[in-house]
Amino acid sequence: MTKNIKERWRQFAAWVNGADSDTPVVTPEEKRAARPHPLRFLHGMLSEKNEMRVYHIFSVVMCLVFTGTLLLTVLYLPTFGGAGNPTENEVMERYVEKGIEEVGATNLISNIILVYRGFDTFGESCVLFLAATCVMILLRKDEKNTTAYDLAERAEDAEIESEENTTVLRSVVRMLMPVILLFGVYVLLNGHLSPGGGFSGGAILGAGLILFENAFGEKVRRFMSEHVYHFIKVAALYFYGFTMIYVFFTGANGLHSIIGTGIPGMIFSAGVIMPINVAVGLEVACTMYAFYAFFSKGEL
């Protein structure tokens, strides 16, 4: 009803303006649609072959621009091994002399990686998150990209796995899994006291999950479903990010931190290093298991 009233009003306005009644009335939407769009015009001028050529040229130009920017940045970096290089004097001495006092971890490498250079490590965790996300986008199989042949092949593989005699493998995994998980947790929680930490402990836990998947198949989904995987990855990355924001804010402004360093050498010490190690370890373990699951069967 409203559309008819608007149309009649346009016809009346055209009649008042002296337009012929037989002349079709063009609406503003039709006028906008009739305007030449730059991208539409470019698409009409270029053939498919020329479009790919322009795309390749543009890609090469962008790569050259980024490469030139990085090389220009390298020219302004301090000379490696030079006497005036801060990494050869002030920075190194600060890490060694003030590391235990300021951070509280007896493992100086953990002080450097997770606090002094925590921004870099957070970037590496984001890279792991993005890598797992890209693998999920490319390899995940659902109802939108799964054919009847894929479903039949998956059912056949499941039947073969159920018929295989894996008694020896399952017996060995039953004995090794508690040891692997316990050792992974030990490396994870003692990264601020001894060699280890989030990356190595997470790699051990991820390897344990992959071993359990090979032995017991679908039973791993009882505790590592897709929802659990998403929750752990997102929660760990958010926790790491907010923790580092707090550390950067208090440290850069000289503010007192409510998270103390504790007694060096004790398990509950080194401030935020142990929780960050746990977050990094969970991120690494989930990424390793996701890579194996998506590359092997296209789903978690």
Sequence and secondary structure as in RCSB ss.txt:
>XXXX:A:sequence
MTKNIKERWRQFAAWVNGADSDTPVVTPEEKRAARPHPLRFLHGMLSEKNEMRVYHIFSVVMCLVFTGTLLLTVL
YLPTFGGAGNPTENEVMERYVEKGIEEVGATNLISNIILVYRGFDTFGESCVLFLAATCVMILLRKDEKNTTAYD
LAERAEDAEIESEENTTVLRSVVRMLMPVILLFGVYVLLNGHLSPGGGFSGGAILGAGLILFENAFGEKVRRFMS
EHVYHFIKVAALYFYGFTMIYVFFTGANGLHSIIGTGIPGMIFSAGVIMPINVAVGLEVACTMYAFYAFFSKGEL
>XXXX:A:secstr
 HHHHHHHHHHHHHHHTT  TTS    HHHHHHHS  HHHHHHHHS HHHHHHHHHHHHHHHHHHHHHHHHHHHH
TS  TT TT GGGTHHHHHHHHHHHHHT  S HHHHIIIIITHHHHHHHHHHHHHHHHHHHHHH   TTS  HHH
HHHHHHHHHHHHHS  HHHHHHHHHHHHHHHHHHHHHHHTTTTSS  HHHHHHHHHHHHHHHHHHHGGGGGGTS 
HHHHHHHHHHHHHHHHHHHHHHHHHHHTT   SS   STTSSS STTHHHHHHHHHHHHHHHHHHHHHHHHHS  
